[in-house]
Amino acid sequence: MLKIFCKNTGTYGEFQEGTTLLEMIPSFGFERPYDILSAIVNNVTEGLRFRVFNNRDVEFLDYRTYNGRNAYCRSLCFLLCKAAKDVFPDCEVVLRRPISKGYFCTVDKGEGTDLTGDDIERISARMKEIVEQKMPFYRHEVQKPEAIELFRKMGCQDKVTLLETTDDVYITYYTLGGTPDFYYDALVPDAGYLRVWGLIPFHDGMLLRVPDRHHPEELAPMFSQPKTFDVFSETLRWNKIMNLSNVGDVNRSCIEGGATDLIQIAEALQEKKIVQIAEEIDRRYFSRDPVRLVLITGPSSSGKSTFCKRLSIQLKACGLHPVSFSTDDYFVNRLDTPRLPDGSFDFDNFDTVDHEALQSDVVRLLAGEEVEVPEYNFTTGIREYNGKKLSLSEGSVLLIEGIHALNPRLTDKVPESAKFRIFINAITSISLDDHNCIPTSDNRLLRRIVRDCNKGAFTARETIANWPNVRRAEVKWIYPYQEDADVLFDSTYLVEFAVFRPRAEWILATVPKNCPEYTEASRLLNFLHYFVPVPEKDVPSTSLIRDFLGQ
């Protein structure tokens, strides 16, 4: 008999060897307001059909957890692809990216005609039928050549290229109603779990809507993100021009010696965009209502500081004189910092910044006064005045960089016409294959893990532990102002994960297996192995990602 410790109840249960996690759930009497979707077994995420043959610690997860939510959404994507294939046997479905609280996808029906509203209704109806039938998801593990041949016969070149460029011996794939598909992590047991979703027309495709993370019985409220979509579409066009639709294509190019070219192209495209932004600021500086204040923000590890430096160079090339500082220098003294419910410091709260002092200095600078600005001492936690003085002369623009820079309360005494707002984000535009989108936050989490380790600030375990707090703060304090920006800037690289892989793997390997943070470390390690590693020596010193890799 097996002895299983259930973390949900803090109790033990005994089971026969080979019992599935799904079969164990009824034996543990804990409150389950929502379906259990997956589980963490010895700090590694597993599907509910996972069979246990040794004593284990198990935590059962519903949609309100990150890993439970991922299992649901992956399964939902498979449901959509299966239904579309049933309705249009020759179709190609591409899951493009998460946006507007859903997944944007396109469907080529293979008939030479555009997707219509009636087509979407037919696909939706078929999805509902599959859910009502509680059609099971089955997991299969085969040698890599067998999986490659299976997907080659299906015409899934995206999966063939991805699998050919990995070093796996065995490949796991899934079937739904006899239809095979590849997903890099666990799915729910059957389609009957997928009761809450929506499918609506969206741009030139569809939006697959998902449940709200806090209230899984309801759809997440949809909100418009036209500027974000435009940035994504622009990057996607460049990917297509370079014939790099998915990670497998990037891997193939790197294997064939094209990594250096990809890095140089990525740098050139980013610099081109920065030049365009600088020229627009220059144009507006000399307009009837001149721009005097440039506000730069973005979520954690999006590349704000390096972007600000590179923008300053291009503004100088336009003949302007940029003067800059960070909102971080206006942090309140550490003892006055707002706190989270558990008593720890809430460093991402808007009131962490002395916004009244900051705005007073901004108004004075724009009025032509010389101002002594503070410098925050992160060692002592004290805001210090060390004689640093700033002033704006003819042709000067003031740049303010920080996570709260676009919050209207920070500069509400400055005329709107004098502001130019820039939002920087890592808008991942490439997918593992046509059906596996990369979570947009994974770029930034890996950047932060590597940077924190390089600087000796935090271990990988500490960074992972704090990441949920960072994400909650971003949703509350940063993302609400994304679409208010004059310009959105994508700081991602096509080869970013490949460049980070060698450094990130040994850092993640330091996370102990017996701690909760190993769950995320294990997931990231599994994800990173799909990327062919690229040496970081070809990344220039001025690159946005050098801030995370170090010089």
BAVEXZA-126426 format. One record per residue: residue in one letter; y negated, z negated, x of N, C-alpha, C in turn. Coordinates in steps of 0.1 Angstrom, whole numbers, plus 5000, padded with zeros to 4 digits. Layout:
BEGIN
AYZXYZXYZX...
end
This chain:
BEGIN
M501250005008500050005000498750005009L497750075004496450075010495549965005K494749915014493749825010492349885012I491649905000490349975000489249874996F488249865005487149785002486049864995C485649834983484649904975483249834978K482349914984481049854987480249834974N480549914963479849904951480049764944T481249714946481549584940481749464950G481949504963482249394973483549344971T484549424965485849374963486849474969Y488149424970489249504975490149554964G490749664966491749714957492949774965E494149764959495349814966495849944959F496150044967496550174961497750234970Q498450324963499450394971498850494981E499550514992499050615001498850754995G497850824998497650954992496850954979T496450834975495650824963494250894965T493750964955492451034957491350934954L490150954959489050874955488750874940L488950994934488751004920489650914912E490950894917491850814910491550664912M490850634922490550494925489350434916I488450524912487250474905487550384894P488450404884488650314873489050174877S489650164889490150034893489049934897F487849994900486749904904485749904892G485549784887484749764875483249744879F482549854882481149844884480349944874E479149904872478349984862478150124867R478450224858478350364862477550434851P476150424851475350484841475450644842Y475850694854475950834856477250864863D477650984863478951024869478951004884I480050954889480350944903480551084908L479851134918479951274923480651284936S480451184945481151194958481251044963A481651034976481750894981481550904996I481250785001481150765016482350685020V483150745029484350675033484250645048N484250525052483950485066482750555071N481650555063480350615067480350765069V481350835063481350975063481451025048T480651125044480751175030481951255028E482651225016483851295012483751334998G484451444994484551474980485551384973L485451384959486351284952487751324952R488151444956489551474957490151444971F489351384979489851334992490951234990R492051254997493151164997493151065008V493350935005493250825015494650785019F494850775032496150745038496150615047N494850565048494750435056493750345050N493650225053492750125048491250185051R490450175041489050235043488050145035D486750165040485650115032485150235024V484850215011484450325003483150284995E482250374994481050354985480950484976F480950464963480950574954479450604950L479150734949477750784948477550864935D476450834929476050924918474851014922Y474151074912473151174915471851104921R471750984919470550914924470550894939T471650924945471750914960471651054966Y471251054978470951184985472251264986N473351204990474651274992475251314978G475151224969475651264955474851384950R473551384951472751494947473051624954N473351614966473751734974475051794969A476051714966477251754960477051824947Y476251764939475951824925475351964927C474251974935473552094936474352204943R475152174953475952274959476952334949S477552234941478452284930477752364920L476552334917475852404907475552544912C475252564925475052694931476252774930F477452714932478652784931478952834917L478652744907478752774893477952894889L476752904894475853014891476453144898C476853134910477353254917478653304910K479553214906480753254898480453314885A479453254877479153314864478553454866A477653464876476953594878478053704881K479053664889480053764893480953794881D481153704872481953724860481253824851V479953814850479153894841478854034848F478554034861478354154868479254164880P480454214879481454204890480954264903D480054354903479654414916478354354921C477854244915476554194919476554114932E475454094938475254014949474153904946V474553784947473653674944473153614957V471853594959471353524971470553404967L470953284971470153164969469153164980R467853184976466753194986466253064992R465852974983465352844989465052754977P464952624980464552524970463052534968I462652544956461152544952460952504938S459852454935459552414921460552334914K461152244922462252154916463452234911G463852334919464952414916465352504928Y466152604926466552694936466252834932F465352904940465053044937466153134942C466653224933467653314936467453454931T467953544938467853684933469253744930V469353834921470653894918470454054918D471254114926471354254926472654294918K472454344906473554364897474554474902G474054554912474954664916474954784907E473954784898473954894888472654984890G471854944900470655014902469554984892T469654874884468654834875468254694878D466954664874466454534876467054424867L467054304871467554184864466554164852T467054144840466254124828466453984822G465653954813465853824806467153814799D467553924793468953924786470053904797D469853954808470953934819470953784823I469853724824469853584827470453494816E470253534804470853464793472353484793R472853594796474253624797474953534808I474253534820474753444831474753304827S473653254820473553114816474653084806A474953174797476053154787477353144793R477653224804478853214811478953084818M477853034824477852904831478252794821K477752804809478052694799479452704796E480052824795481452834791482352764802I482052794815482752734826482652584826V481452534823481252384822482152324811E482052394799482852344788484352344791Q484852434799486252444802486652344813K485652274819485852184830486652254841M486252374844487052454854486952374868P488152354874488152274886487752354899F487052274908486852334921487952294930Y488552384937489652354946489252384960R489652294969489352304984490552364991H490252455000491352525008490952515023E491952485031491652485046492652575053V492052675059492952785065492352815079Q493252885087492752925100491553015099K490653015109489453095108489753245105P490653305112490853455110491253485095E492053395089492353415075491153405066A490253305069489053295060488153415062I488053465075487153575078487753705070E489053725071489653835064489453835049L489553705043489353695029487953735025F486953685032485553725029485153865032R485853915043485654065046486154155034K487254125029487754195018486854185005M486154075004485254054993483954124995G483754175007482454235010481354135014C481754015017480753905020480453905035Q479654005040479454015054478653895059D477753835051477053715055477953605059K479053585052479953475056480853515067V481153645068481953685079481253665092T479953705093479153695105478953545109L478753465099478553315102479853265108L480953285101482253225106482653285119E482353415122482753475135481953405146T480853355143479953305154480053155156T480953085149481252945150482452925159D482652805164483852775173484852695165D484952705152485952635144487352695146V488352615145489752665145490152685130Y489752585121490052595107488752605099I488852665088487652685079488052625065T487152555060487252505046486452595037Y487152645026486352715016486852665002Y486152704991486452654978486752764969T487452734958487652834947487252774934L486652854925486352814911486852924902G487952894894488452994886489053114894G489553094905490053204914489053274922T487853244921486753304929486453224941P486653274953486453204966484953204969D484553094976483253084982483252984993F482252995002482152905013480952805011Y481252675012480152575012480552475023Y479452435030479752355043479852205040D479852165027480152025025480752015011A481051885007481951864995481251904982L482151934972481751974959482251864949V481751864937482351774927483751824922P484451744915485851784912485951904903D485151914892485152024883483852054877A483752164871482452214865481952124853G482852044848482451964837481451854841Y481351834854480351734859478951794858L478851924857477551994858476952024844R476551914838476051934824474551954823V473751914833472351924832471852024842W471252134837470652244846469952334836G469152424842468452524835468452654843L468352764837468252894844467152984837I466053014844464953084838464453194847P463853294842463253404850462153334860F462153394872461153334882460853444892H459653484892459153594901460153714899D460753764910461653884908463153834908G463353714904464753664903464853554892M465553444896465753334887465453204894L465153104886465052964891466152884885L467052834893468152744889467552604889R467252544878466652414877467752304878V467352194884468352084886467851954880P468751854879468351724873467251654881D466551564874465551474880466351374888R465851344900466651254909466651104904H465651074896465550934891466150924877H466151034870466751034856467651164855P468851154860469751264861470151324847E469851254836470151314823469051414819E467951424827466951514823466651614835L466151734831465751824842464551774849A464551804862463351764870462151844865P461051784863459851854858459451964868M459352084862458952204870457452204873F457052244885455652264888455452384896S454352454894454052574901453752554916Q454252644924453952644938453752784943P452752854938452552994941452153014956K451452934962451052944976452252924985T453052824982454252804990455252924988F455352974976456253094974455753214982D454453234983453853344991454153335005V454053215011454353185025455753215028F456653165019458053195021458353345020S457753415011458053555009457553635021E456453595027455953665039456953645050T457453525052458353495063459653575061L460153575048461353645045461253795048R460053855046459853995049460054015064W459453925072459653945086461053935090N461853835084463253825087463953955084K463654015073464354135070464054255079I462754255084462354365093463154345106M463454225110464154205122465754195120N466154225107467554225103468254095106L467453985103467953855104467953785091S468953805082468853755069469353605068N470353575077471053445077471353395091V471853275091472153215104473153295112G474053355106475053435113474353545121D473353615115472653715121471953665134V471253545132470553485144471553455155N472753395151473753365161474153485168R474453595161474853715167473853765177S472553765173471553805182471453725195C471653595193471553505205472753525214I473953545208475153575216474953705224E474253805219474053935225472853925235G472253805237471153795247469753805241G469653795228468353825222467553695219A467953575224467253455220465853445225T465653495238464353495244463353575235D463853695231462953785223462653715210L463653645204463353575191462353465192I462353395203461453295206460053355208Q459953455215458653525218458053585205I458953645197458453695184457953585175A458653475174458253365166456953305171E456753295184455453255189454353345185A454653475187453553575184453153575169L454153565160453853555146453053435143Q453353325149452553195146451153215151E451053265163449753285169448853375161K449553485156448753585148448253515136K449053425129448553355117447453255121I447553185132446453095136445153175139V445253285145444053375147443453405134Q444253445124443753485111443053365104I443553245106442953125100441653105107A441653115120440353085128439253185124E439653315122438753415118438153395104E439053345095438553315082437553195082I437853095090436952985091435553025097D435653115107434453175113433653255103R434353335095433653405085432953315075R433653215071433053125061431953025067Y432053005080430952925086429652995085F429653125085428453205085428153265071S428853205061428553255047427453175041R427153205028426053135021426252985020D427552945018427952805018428852775029P428252745041429052735053430052625053V431252665059432352565061431952485073R431952345072431552265083432752165087L433652155077434752055078436152115076V436952115086438352165085439352045084L440052045073441051935070442451985072I443151915081444551965084445551855081T446451885073447551785069448851855068G449851775066451251815065452151695066P453351705061454351595062454751555076S455451455078455851405091456551515099S456251535112456851625121456751775117S455651805110455351945107454652015118G454051945127453352005138451852005138K451351905131449851895128449051895141S449451805150448651785162448551905171T449751965173449752085182449052205175F449252215162448452315154446952305156C446552175155445052145156444552195170K445352175180444952215194444852365195R445852435189445852575190444852645182L444552585170443452635162442152615169S441952505176440652475183440452585193I441552625200441352735210440952865204Q441552895193441153025186439753015180L439352895175437952885170436952905182K437352855194436452875205436353025208A437453095207437453235209436653315199C436453255188435553315178434053275180G433853195190432453155193432053025187L432952955180432552825174432952715183H432452595180432652475189433352365180P434652365181435452265173435352125179V435152025170435151885174436151815165S437151745171438251695163438551555165F439151495155439751355156440851345146S441651235147442751215138442451095129T442951105117442850995107443550875113D444550895122445250775127444350675134D443250735140442350645147441550555138Y441650575125440950495115441850405108F443150385113444050285108443350155107V443650075097443249935096444049865106N443549745110444249665119445649625113R446649625122448049615117448249505107L447649385109447849275100447249305086D446349405085445749435072446449555066T447549605072448249725067448949685054P448949775044449649755032451149735035R451849665026453249635028454149695017L455349725020456349775011456949655003P457649674992458249564985459049464993D459749525004460549435012459749355023G458449375023457649305032457249375045S457949495047457649565059456349645058F455749685069454449765068454649905062D453749935053453750075047452750155054F453150215066452250295074451850425068D452450465058452150595051451250585039N450850455036450050435024448650485027F447950535017446550585019445650475024D445850355019445050245023445350195037T446350255044446550225058445350275067V444650375061443450435067442150365061D441250325070439950275065439150395061H439450445049438850575045437350565042E436850445039435350425038434650445051A435250385062434550405075434650545080L435850605077436050745081435050835074Q434950825061434050915054432550885058S432250765060430850735064430550805078D431550805087431250875100431251025098V432051075089432051225086430751265081V430251195071428951225065427851225075R427851125084426851115094426951225104L428151255108428351375117427751505112L428151525099427651655092426151655091A425551535090424051525089423351535102G424151555113423551575126423451455135E423951345131423851215138424951215149E424751135160425751105169426550975164V427850985165428650875159429650825170E429750695171430850635179432050625171V433150695175434350695167435450605173P436250545165437250445171438450515177E439250445184440550485190441550375186Y442650415180443550305175444550275187N444650145190445550105200446950065193F447850155194449150145187449950025194T449649985206450349875212449949745206T448649725205448149595200447949605185G447949725178447649735164446249705160I445349735169443849705167443049835168R442149855159441249965160440049925170E439950005180439049975191437850075192Y436650025196435550115199435250105214N435650215220435550225235434450315240G433450345232432350425237432550575235K433550615227433850755225432850805214K431950895217430950935208431051085205L430851125193430951265189429651305182S429351435183428151485175428451635173L427851695163427951835160426651905163S426852015171425652095175425752225167E424852315169424852445163426152515166G426752565156428052635158429252545158S429052415156430152325156430852315142V432152295142432952265130433752135133L433852045124434651925125436051945120L437051915128438451915124438951775123I439551745112440251615109441651645106E442551585114443951595113444651465109G445551475099446251345095446951365082I447951275079448751295067447951285054H446751215055445951205042444651285042A444651385051443451465053443051545040L444051585032443751655020443551575007N443751445009443551354998442051354994P441651394981440251404978439451284980R440051164979439251044981438751024995L439451095005439051075018437651135021T437351245014436051315017435351355004D435351264994434751304981433251304982K432651264993431151264994430651395001V431651475005431351595012431451715002P430451805002430551914992431751994994E432352034983433652114983433452244991S432252304990432052434997432052425012A431852295017431852275031433252255037K434252245029435552215034436452335034F437352335044438452435045439752355047R440652365038441852285038443052365043I443852305052445052365058446252275056F447352325050448552245049449652305057I450152225066451252275075452552215070N453552295070454952245066455952335073A457152275074458352345079459052405067I458652525063459252595051460452675056T461552615057462752685061463052815053S463052925060463153055053464453115055I465353055063466653125066467753025060S468853085057469953015051471253035060L472252945058473452955065474053095061D474253115048474653245043473953265030D474353365022473653395010473753284999H474653185001474853084990474552944996N474152925008473952795014472552785019C471652735011470252705016470252585025I469352595035469152475044468152385038P468452255036467452165031466152165039T464952185032463752195039463352085048S463851965045463451845053464351835066D465451905067466251895079465551935092N464752035091463952075103463151955108R462451895099461551785103462251655107L463351625100464151515104464651525119L465251645122465751665135464551665145R463451725142462251715151461951575154R461951495143461451355145462451275153I463751295151464851225158464651255173V464551385176464451425190463151365197R462051385190460751335195460751175197D461251105187461250965188462150915200C463250985202464050955213463450985227N462751105227462151145240461051045244K460251005234459150915237459550765238G460850735236461350605236460850515225A460350575214459750505203460850445194F461850525190462850475182464150545185T465250475183466650535184466850625172A467850715174468250795162468550715150R469250605152469650515141468450465134E467450425142466150365136465450475128T465350595134464650705127465250745114I466650755114467350785102467150685092A467250555096467050445086465750445080N464650485087463350485081462950615073W463850725075463550855069463350845054P464150775046463950765032462550715028N462050615036460650565033459650675036V459850745047458950855050458850965039R460050995034460151105024459451055011R459750925007459050874995457550874996A457050845008455650845010455050985009E455751085014455351225014455151275000V456151234992456151274978454951214971K454651094974453551024967452151064973W452051074986450751084992450351224998I451351305001451051435008451251555000Y452451574994452851694987451951724975P451451624968450651654956449451744959Y449051754972447851824976448151954983Q449451994984449852114991449252234985E449252254972448852374966447252384965D446652274969445152264969444552334982A445452354991445052405004444452555004D443552585012443052725013444152805020V444852745030445852815037447152725039L448252785037449552715040450152775053F450552695062451052745075452452695077D453352795079454752765081455052745096S455452625100455652595115457052615119T457952665111459352675115459652795124Y460752795131461252895140462652945134L462853075136464153125133465253055141V464953035154465952975163465752825165E465052765156464652625159465952535160F466852545150468052465150468852495163A468952615167469652655178469052595191V467752585192467052525203467252375203F467252315192467352165191468752115192R469752205190471152165189471652085202P471452145214471952065225471351925227R470051915225469451785226469751695215A469751745203470051665191471451615190E472451695195473851645194474051525202W473551515215473851395222473051275217I471851305211471151195206471851135193L472251225185472951185172474251115176A474951155187476151095191476050945195T474750895196474550755200474550665188V474550725176474550645163475950585162P476050455161477450395160478150435147K479450455147480150495136480250385125N480050255129480150145120478850105113C477850195113476650165106476350265095P475550225085475250325074474550455079E473750445089473050565094473950675100Y475250635102476150735108476450845097T476350805084476550905074475651025076E474351005078473451115080473651175094A473951095104474151155117475351245117S476451205110477651285109477351415101R476551405090476151535083475351625092L474451575099473651665108474451725119L475351655125476151705135477051815130N477651795118478451895111477652025108F476352005104475452115101475052195114L474752125124474252185136475352275143H476552245141477652315148477752465144Y477052495133477052635128476052725136F475252665145474252735152474652755167V474552875172474852895186473752835194P474052745203472952675211472152765220V470852745220469952825228469252725238P469152765251468452675261466952675257E466352555259464952535255464052575266K464552625277463652665288462652775285D463052865275462252975272461152945261V461152815257460152775247458852745255P457752815252456552795260455952655258S455152615268454552485267453552465256T453052575251452052565240452752565226S454052585226454752595213454652475204L454652495191454552385182455752285183I456952345187458052265188458152195202R457252225211457252155224456852005222D456051985211455651845208456851755206F457951815201459151735198460151745209L460251855216461151865227460651795240G459351795242458751745254458651855264Q457851835274457551945284458751955294
end
